[in-house]
Amino acid sequence: MKELVGIAEQVAAKLIARKQTIAVAESSAGGLIAASLLAVPGASAYFLGGAVVYTRDARRVLMDISDEGMKGFRSSSEPYAKLLADQMLSRFSSDWGLSETGAAGPTGNRYGDAAGHSCMAVSGPAAEVITLETANGDRFGNMQVFAATALKLLLKKLEG
């Protein structure tokens, strides 16, 4: 968790300096991204909100993405990660949206992705979507790597 907070401190410094805000949607990181950002003193200056979108019901209720709105999308994919980041951006009117979706393990998901598969997206003044494959079945280890990778992706975009 210390590594996560260290990255979050760098993200926080950039957001505060720019007077910018962020909202986060995460799935298999289980809230670690939001927890890391909120562990930094002064988080209320930049953190607008977050959601752990772990189930179909969570997607419907928290993200307002209907089953019909999922046509052409598959969970744990780059297009879905981008959709989640864009949704956070618009729903919170934040400067940045960050998302993560994947399969933490110890087994893969029902879409055929192996444990350690995660897609992450940043939306805002700069955007990027990436896929990470850890090839590891360590659930909590993957959750930490997913959160760290998402935060590093955001930091890269903030450093521009």
Salt bridges, closest charged atoms under 4 A:
GLU3 OE2 - LYS152 NZ 3.42
ASP57 OD1 - ARG60 NH1 2.58
ASP64 OD2 - ARG91 NH1 3.87
ASP67 OD1 - ARG59 NH2 2.94
ASP67 OD2 - ARG60 NH2 3.06
GLU68 OE1 - LYS71 NZ 3.99
ASP86 OD2 - LYS82 NZ 2.69
ASP113 OD2 - ARG74 NH1 2.78
ASP113 OD1 - HIS117 NE2 3.65
GLU128 OE1 - LYS156 NZ 3.06
GLU128 OE1 - LYS157 NZ 2.88
GLU133 OE2 - HIS117 ND1 2.60
